[in-house]
Amino acid sequence: QLGQSSKAIDAFEKVLRFAPNFSRAWQGLGKAYLAENNSSKAIHAYTQSLEIDWNQADIWFELGRLADDEVAEVSLRRGLDLYPQKALAWNLLGNIYYRSQKFNQAIQAYYQSVQLKKDSGWAYANMALSYAQRKQYENAILLYIKALQILQDDQEKSNVLYKLGNAYRDSHKYRRAVAAYQEASGLCSESSFLDNISAVLSEYNA
């Protein structure tokens, strides 16, 4: 609690020499390693804790956040079996499905996330991106607009506006695409926005 993670690690390791089946000590050791930015040792400690007591939804979620996708998917599923109301876990699970191009499953996971936390702008944006990958641009556009109504950070809004521009462009709504890129550029100046505007105008005038 004092932020002295190296001393915490030493103390937890001493505890575990005397009581190797003390799951809370393994859990604490994992958190201490995480504070030291040592995710591999944190994962090992969390895994040991779960082998002793699997009924720890918060640790399954932590493992789902830290581990590679194959382990993370199993961990998130187990955590959600114990506590299905964790919106962030559904969003993380959606990201795993998205990366493996399981877009239907990704959409279902993101939908669960926004049902639990309706002000989760990124869950809406992630769902939109999944619909865009399936070329269902109307759904994607509506969800990007919903995300923009929620997000407050200019950098995040710029990112979503850029993706909205791509959805408009791919659905041949070139004027709206240009407007979205211009708005994105106004929030965060990047040459890629200007490149996209030029490309869209070229397509529109072709």
N, C-alpha and C positions, 0 to 999 in steps of 0.2 A: 504493500500500500504506500510505502514511502518512495517508491520508484527505484529502489536499489535491487535491480533484477539479478545481478551477479551473486549478491549475498542470498537472495531468495532461492536461486538455483542450488547453491551450496547447501542451504538448509533443507530444501525438499529432497535432495539426493541423500542426505544423512537420514532423514525420516524413512526413505524407501529402503535403505540398507537394513533397517530394523523391521519395517512393515511393508514388504514388497507388494502386498495385495491391498494397499490402502488407495482406493481409486481417486479420492479427493486430492491426495498428494501428487499423483500422476497428473491430474487435471491442473493443479497449481503449477507444477513443473512446466507443463505445456505453455501456460500463460506467461510464465517467466521467460522461457526461451523465445516466445513470440515478441516480448518486450525487447529482447536482444536482437530482433530481426533474424532469428535462426529458425526458419519455418520447417526445415527438415527434422530437427530435433523436437520441435513443437508437435509435429505430426506424429512422430514416434511416441511421445509422451501421451498424447490424446488417445492414440490407438491402444496403448497399454491400459489407460483408464477405462476405455469402453470394453475391453476384453474382460475386465473385472466386473463392471456394471454397465450393461448396454443401455439401460434406461436413463440416458442423459441426452435429451433432445438438443440442448445448447451446444454440447460437445460434438455431436454429429454434424450440426450446422457449421461449427468452426472448421471441422475436418473437410466439409464440403466446400468451404471458402478457400482453404489452403492447398488441398491435394490436387493432383492432376485429374483430368476430366473423368477417367474411368472410375477411380476411387471416389471422386467427388459426387458423381451421380448416385452411386450406391449409398453414400453417407447422407446426402440430402433426402433421398427417398426414405431412409430409416428414420431420420429426424422428423420428417413430415408425417410418418406413420404415428409417431408419438405426439407431435404437436402440429397439426395441419394448418394452424392459423398464422404461421410465420410467412408473411408476404415476401420478405427479402429472399427467403430460401426458394420460393417458387420462381422468383425472378432469376436467381442463380441457376436453378435447374433449367429454366428456359434458355439461358445463355449456352449451357452445355448442349442441349438439343440443337440450338441454332448452329453452333460450331460443327456439329456432326451432320448438318443439313437435314435434320428431322424437323422440318418446318411446321408440320401439323402438331406434333407434340410440343414444340416450342410455343406455338400460339396458345395451346391449352394451358401450359404452365404460366405464361404471362397473363392470361385471362384470370387464372386463380389469384395471381398476385394483385391485380387491380381490383378484383372483387373484395379483397381483404384490406387494401390500402388504396382508396380511390384517388388520392393526391400523389400517386407515384408516377411522376412524369416520364421517367426512363422506362418503366414497364410498358407504358403506352407506346413510347417510341420504339422499343424493342419488338413489340408485337407488330407495329407498323412495318418495320424492316423485314420481319418474317413474311408478312403478306406481300411485300414488294418482291421478295425472292420467288414467291409463287405467281408473280405477275398479276396479282389482284390489287391494282393500283388505287382503285376507288376506296377500298377498305384502308389501304396504307395511308392515303391522303387524309382521310377523316381522323385516323388515329394520331398522325403527326400533328394535326391542328389541335387535337385534344391535349397532346403533350405540351405544345407551345403555350396553351392556356394555363398550364400548371407550373412549368419551369420558370425560375426567377433569374438564374445566373446567365449573363450574356453569352459566355463561352458555350454553355450547354444549349442555349436557344439557337445560337449560330450553327452549331453542329446539326441540330434537328432541322433547321431551315434549309441547310445544304442538302440533307436527305430528302426533305420535302420537294426541293427543286428537282432532284433526280427523279422522284416519282412523277412529278408533273411532266418532266421531259420524256420519260419512258412511255407516258400515256399521251404524248404528242400535244400537250397543253403548253406550248412554248412560251407564250406571254406570261403565264403564271409561273413557269419555271424561272424565267428571267427575274421576275419580281421577287421570288423567294431567294434566289442567289444574291440579288442586290441587297435585300434586307439582311441576309447573313453577312455579307461583306461590310455592311454598316455597323454591325455588332462586333465583328472580328475581321480585320483586314487581312486577307490572304490572297496570293496570286491565283490559287486554284479556283476561287470564286470567279475571278475575272476571266480565267481560261474557260470556265463552264459557260459563262454568259456569251462569250464570243462563239463558242461551239454551237450553242442553242440558236443563236441568231443566224449562223451559217446554215443550220438545218432548216430553220423557218423560212429563210429566203431562197433556199435551193428549189 
